[in-house]
Amino acid sequence: MKWYTHLTCITLILATLTKFFPLTVGFILFSLLGSILPDLLESWLGLPHRSKYVHNFAIGVLLIPLGSFSEWLLALGIGYLHHLVLDVATVTGSYICNQRVRGPLRNNNLWHNLLVILAHLLVVFAIVLPQ
């Protein structure tokens, strides 16, 4: 998925979470950072895109327990894992340990990116609107 899809979708997830939990500015910012962190890390480290060392659920899962030390680390882990879930839906895929998992969507296709955003919008509406 494109960077704008990652940021838009995590924003919609955060909007949904605010119905259940008060979110701090730090939590929101670190979730946004986490949602693009895999791509940033690859760029900073000079690794190929969708490297199994960065685009790997094992790394995202390791970040979640660190959330017991800081809500910001939890937010970073949530954003990171959300990025990987979206990437699994694409034909390039993402890794679960050493296994690459792929989906049918093309990350360079505008309509596929909009479809993912629309799916997130529907989830937000389904959770937030009924009262």
C-alpha positions as CSV (number, residue, x, y, z in Angstrom):
1,M,0.0,0.0,0.0
2,K,1.0,3.6,-0.5
3,W,2.2,5.8,2.5
4,Y,-1.0,7.8,2.3
5,T,-3.1,4.6,2.6
6,H,-1.2,3.5,5.7
7,L,-1.6,7.0,7.4
8,T,-5.3,7.3,6.4
9,C,-6.1,3.8,7.6
10,I,-4.3,4.1,11.0
11,T,-6.1,7.4,11.5
12,L,-9.4,5.7,11.0
13,I,-8.4,3.0,13.4
14,L,-7.5,5.6,16.0
15,A,-10.8,7.4,15.5
16,T,-12.5,4.1,16.3
17,L,-10.4,3.5,19.4
18,T,-11.3,6.9,20.7
19,K,-14.8,5.6,21.2
20,F,-13.5,3.1,23.8
21,F,-10.2,4.7,25.1
22,P,-9.0,8.2,25.7
23,L,-5.9,8.5,23.4
24,T,-3.0,10.9,24.2
25,V,-1.3,13.0,21.6
26,G,1.8,10.8,22.1
27,F,-0.1,7.6,21.4
28,I,-1.6,9.1,18.3
29,L,1.8,10.4,17.0
30,F,3.6,7.1,17.7
31,S,0.8,5.1,16.0
32,L,1.1,7.3,12.9
33,L,4.9,6.9,13.0
34,G,4.5,3.1,13.4
35,S,2.2,2.9,10.4
36,I,5.0,4.1,8.1
37,L,8.0,2.9,10.2
38,P,8.7,-0.3,8.2
39,D,9.2,1.6,5.0
40,L,11.3,4.3,6.7
41,L,13.5,1.7,8.4
42,E,14.2,0.0,5.0
43,S,15.1,3.4,3.5
44,W,17.4,4.4,6.4
45,L,19.1,1.0,6.5
46,G,19.5,0.7,2.8
47,L,17.5,-2.5,2.6
48,P,15.3,-3.5,-0.4
49,H,11.6,-2.7,0.0
50,R,9.6,-5.5,1.8
51,S,12.8,-6.9,3.3
52,K,12.1,-9.9,5.5
53,Y,14.2,-8.2,8.2
54,V,11.8,-5.3,8.5
55,H,8.5,-6.3,7.0
56,N,8.1,-9.1,9.4
57,F,5.3,-9.8,11.9
58,A,7.9,-11.2,14.3
59,I,9.3,-7.6,14.8
60,G,5.8,-6.2,15.2
61,V,4.8,-8.8,17.7
62,L,8.0,-8.1,19.7
63,L,7.0,-4.4,20.0
64,I,3.7,-5.1,21.7
65,P,5.0,-6.5,25.0
66,L,7.2,-3.4,25.2
67,G,3.9,-1.5,25.5
68,S,3.9,-2.6,29.2
69,F,6.8,-0.1,29.7
70,S,5.3,2.7,27.6
71,E,2.1,3.5,25.9
72,W,4.1,5.1,23.1
73,L,5.9,1.8,22.4
74,L,2.5,0.0,22.4
75,A,1.3,2.6,19.9
76,L,4.4,2.1,17.8
77,G,3.8,-1.6,17.8
78,I,0.1,-1.2,16.8
79,G,1.0,1.1,13.9
80,Y,3.8,-1.2,12.8
81,L,1.6,-4.3,12.8
82,H,-1.2,-2.5,11.0
83,H,1.3,-1.5,8.3
84,L,2.2,-5.2,7.9
85,V,-1.4,-6.3,7.8
86,L,-2.1,-3.9,5.0
87,D,1.0,-5.1,3.1
88,V,-0.1,-8.8,3.5
89,A,-3.1,-7.9,1.4
90,T,-0.8,-7.0,-1.6
91,V,0.8,-9.2,-4.2
92,T,4.2,-8.3,-2.9
93,G,3.1,-9.4,0.6
94,S,4.9,-9.4,3.9
95,Y,6.7,-12.0,6.1
96,I,5.6,-14.1,9.1
97,C,9.0,-15.2,10.3
98,N,10.6,-16.7,7.1
99,Q,7.3,-17.3,5.2
100,R,6.1,-14.6,2.8
101,V,2.3,-14.1,2.8
102,R,0.6,-12.4,-0.2
103,G,-2.8,-11.1,-1.1
104,P,-4.5,-10.0,-4.4
105,L,-4.2,-6.2,-4.2
106,R,-1.7,-4.2,-6.1
107,N,-0.1,-1.4,-4.0
108,N,0.5,0.9,-7.0
109,N,-3.2,0.7,-8.1
110,L,-5.1,3.8,-6.9
111,W,-8.4,1.8,-6.8
112,H,-6.9,-0.9,-4.6
113,N,-5.6,1.7,-2.2
114,L,-9.0,3.4,-2.2
115,L,-10.7,0.1,-1.6
116,V,-8.6,-0.5,1.5
117,I,-9.5,3.0,2.8
118,L,-13.2,2.4,2.1
119,A,-13.1,-0.9,4.0
120,H,-11.6,1.0,7.0
121,L,-14.3,3.6,6.7
122,L,-17.0,1.0,6.8
123,V,-15.5,-0.6,9.9
124,V,-15.4,2.9,11.6
125,F,-19.0,3.5,10.7
126,A,-20.1,0.1,11.8
127,I,-18.4,0.5,15.2
128,V,-18.8,4.3,16.0
129,L,-22.2,5.2,14.6
130,P,-24.6,2.7,16.2
131,Q,-25.9,3.9,19.5
